[in-house]
Amino acid sequence: LFLSLQLFGTIVWILVASTRVPLPLLQGWVMFVAVTAWFLSIVFLCVFLFGYANRIAVNWNQADFIFHGATFVFYFGAFLLQAATTSLHHFPRKFNSTTQEKILADHEYNISIAASV
């Protein structure tokens, strides 16, 4: 489970980082969640791989449940924010009265959909 969390966290991290950021606050939270969950899952995995779990008197089943529950809540919130950013694709961004541009280009829109999923 940890390896899949690291793999998908890395993919979200790469996909969000490869798009232009129209709403920095929303996508900043998505990046924070992806990077933090990725880092904490590596730390959690190293605790088990190097045998520290046997030396630290903690209920590891409960710690694992809390970690994955919190990660689910944060990733679900990040999904909602990324999907909200993606849904703004068709709205124009006005630079001045004569020029308009979409918030996300078509290629960035596709990447944003992949990051949302």
Order of alpha helices (4+ residues) and beta strands (2+ residues): alpha-alpha-alpha-alpha-beta-beta-alpha
